[in-house]
Amino acid sequence: MSPGSSVAPVVASGTASVVKLLVATLAFAGAYAGVEAADNASAQVQAGAAAPARAVTLSSEAVPAVTVAEPAAGTIAVSALAAPRSCDRPYLIQSVIDNPRPGGSVSYSWRLRRWSAGTRSWQTYLAANSGFAGRSRTAEWRPSIVDNPGWYRAELSVSGRTRLLGEKFLVSC
């Protein structure tokens, strides 16, 4: 047996091991660089770096809801929010609620009603309840209408006595 023929398998297996170690080292270095970049990005966000502004455009198929900075007592304001998907329509619904007994609590419930052409009436689509103690508060609700186009309106009931109806608005996909 010649010395060259016994060395060739050792060199070949050594070369294969070196290649495997090189690939593993590159994979580790790439993963480390990715983790380092993610840590730097989260550190910038925690340090107060502002996220880039994003323009939001409503679909031309939707009738935009009325946007009010702060609604007056006795009114309901509906504002369209940025849509995460094409037929997912989130809204911000607000109203100012005055508590006639500031020392006590007041409860209120939201209803999002959808117009039914079949029954020719407003049907409850979503509902939520809440309450607070104190003199007055701007109550907020953030419902989302998914894959269900039609006419909607918000309704607010305060302690079962006062009922406010918002203007109707159209949701389409």
Legacy VTK file of the C-alpha trace (Angstrom):
# vtk DataFile Version 3.0
C-alpha trace
ASCII
DATASET POLYDATA
POINTS 173 float
0.000 0.000 0.000
1.413 3.351 -0.965
1.501 6.234 1.515
-0.490 8.482 -0.883
-3.453 6.070 -1.018
-3.774 5.885 2.793
-3.597 9.679 3.193
-6.310 10.505 0.628
-9.291 9.235 2.717
-8.010 11.081 5.788
-7.613 14.334 3.827
-11.048 13.902 2.229
-12.776 13.294 5.571
-10.837 16.190 7.117
-11.870 18.489 4.270
-15.517 17.448 4.730
-15.272 18.210 8.448
-13.709 21.605 7.746
-16.497 22.427 5.276
-19.158 21.383 7.827
-17.502 23.511 10.523
-17.290 26.467 8.122
-20.997 26.184 7.238
-21.927 25.893 10.930
-19.766 28.924 11.779
-21.358 31.003 9.012
-24.854 29.968 10.149
-24.045 30.916 13.750
-22.538 34.247 12.679
-25.623 35.009 10.561
-27.962 34.154 13.431
-25.886 36.273 15.825
-25.976 39.223 13.414
-29.765 38.879 13.104
-30.220 38.824 16.881
-27.885 41.803 17.241
-29.858 43.772 14.626
-33.152 42.911 16.352
-31.727 43.988 19.731
-30.545 47.283 18.229
-33.973 47.902 16.669
-35.801 47.205 19.935
-33.327 49.405 21.829
-34.066 52.252 19.415
-37.815 51.807 19.936
-37.365 51.723 23.721
-35.157 54.803 23.536
-38.051 56.720 22.019
-37.181 56.551 18.346
-40.408 57.307 16.522
-41.762 54.774 14.081
-42.017 56.085 10.538
-45.309 57.770 9.728
-47.702 55.753 7.616
-50.304 57.294 5.376
-53.762 55.764 5.702
-56.201 55.891 2.824
-59.799 54.743 3.049
-61.076 52.513 0.293
-62.954 54.330 -2.419
-65.765 51.843 -1.801
-66.343 53.039 1.760
-68.251 56.118 2.787
-65.918 57.655 5.374
-67.349 58.002 8.850
-67.430 61.440 10.464
-64.297 62.157 12.501
-64.686 64.340 15.596
-61.816 65.271 17.939
-63.980 64.943 21.049
-67.711 64.453 20.889
-70.095 66.698 22.793
-72.215 65.226 25.571
-75.303 63.658 24.075
-73.672 62.791 20.728
-71.840 59.787 19.303
-68.758 60.217 17.099
-67.615 57.437 14.756
-64.116 57.506 13.237
-62.702 54.997 10.769
-59.319 53.570 11.795
-56.565 52.145 9.608
-57.682 48.828 8.138
-55.257 45.922 8.658
-56.867 43.894 5.825
-59.015 44.738 2.831
-62.377 43.824 4.378
-61.594 44.401 8.065
-63.044 47.775 9.038
-62.084 48.939 12.565
-63.790 52.000 14.051
-63.382 54.255 17.070
-66.766 55.133 18.570
-66.865 57.800 21.310
-69.320 59.712 23.443
-69.074 61.879 26.542
-71.055 60.456 29.446
-72.047 62.728 32.333
-72.768 60.978 35.625
-75.770 62.574 37.343
-74.491 61.131 40.664
-70.730 61.861 40.685
-70.323 59.997 43.998
-71.783 56.833 42.468
-71.065 54.702 39.468
-72.661 54.671 36.053
-72.884 51.749 33.660
-73.256 51.952 29.924
-73.556 49.636 26.956
-72.618 50.011 23.328
-74.436 48.365 20.463
-73.392 48.372 16.853
-76.546 47.894 14.811
-76.725 46.710 11.203
-79.614 47.471 8.861
-81.485 44.326 7.759
-83.271 44.745 4.448
-85.176 41.503 5.111
-86.794 42.679 8.346
-86.486 46.375 7.463
-85.086 47.093 10.943
-81.808 47.668 12.793
-80.401 44.416 14.224
-77.671 44.170 16.896
-74.376 43.181 15.282
-71.936 43.707 18.215
-72.357 44.787 21.843
-70.117 45.758 24.767
-70.699 46.905 28.366
-68.642 49.002 30.760
-68.913 51.569 33.529
-67.073 54.101 35.668
-67.294 56.190 38.826
-66.839 59.943 38.775
-68.349 63.022 37.197
-67.858 62.559 33.454
-65.856 60.484 31.002
-65.287 60.100 27.284
-66.324 56.508 26.660
-64.594 54.726 23.783
-65.308 51.515 21.926
-63.245 49.987 19.107
-65.371 47.469 17.215
-64.271 45.872 13.978
-66.558 44.833 11.129
-65.088 41.928 9.156
-66.451 40.708 5.809
-69.951 42.092 6.445
-70.759 45.123 4.265
-73.894 47.141 4.905
-75.317 50.123 6.784
-74.418 50.465 10.471
-75.088 52.834 13.342
-73.824 53.000 16.922
-76.115 53.114 19.927
-75.228 54.008 23.521
-77.401 53.226 26.548
-76.400 54.835 29.857
-77.609 53.150 33.078
-80.560 51.757 31.137
-82.163 55.233 30.918
-80.524 57.341 28.225
-80.290 56.008 24.681
-78.225 57.797 22.039
-78.177 56.892 18.345
-75.291 57.782 16.074
-75.524 58.635 12.392
-75.616 55.680 10.029
-72.521 54.850 7.968
-71.814 52.467 5.084
-69.250 49.665 5.249
-68.316 47.978 1.971
-65.590 45.656 0.725
LINES 1 174
173 0 1 2 3 4 5 6 7 8 9 10 11 12 13 14 15 16 17 18 19 20 21 22 23 24 25 26 27 28 29 30 31 32 33 34 35 36 37 38 39 40 41 42 43 44 45 46 47 48 49 50 51 52 53 54 55 56 57 58 59 60 61 62 63 64 65 66 67 68 69 70 71 72 73 74 75 76 77 78 79 80 81 82 83 84 85 86 87 88 89 90 91 92 93 94 95 96 97 98 99 100 101 102 103 104 105 106 107 108 109 110 111 112 113 114 115 116 117 118 119 120 121 122 123 124 125 126 127 128 129 130 131 132 133 134 135 136 137 138 139 140 141 142 143 144 145 146 147 148 149 150 151 152 153 154 155 156 157 158 159 160 161 162 163 164 165 166 167 168 169 170 171 172
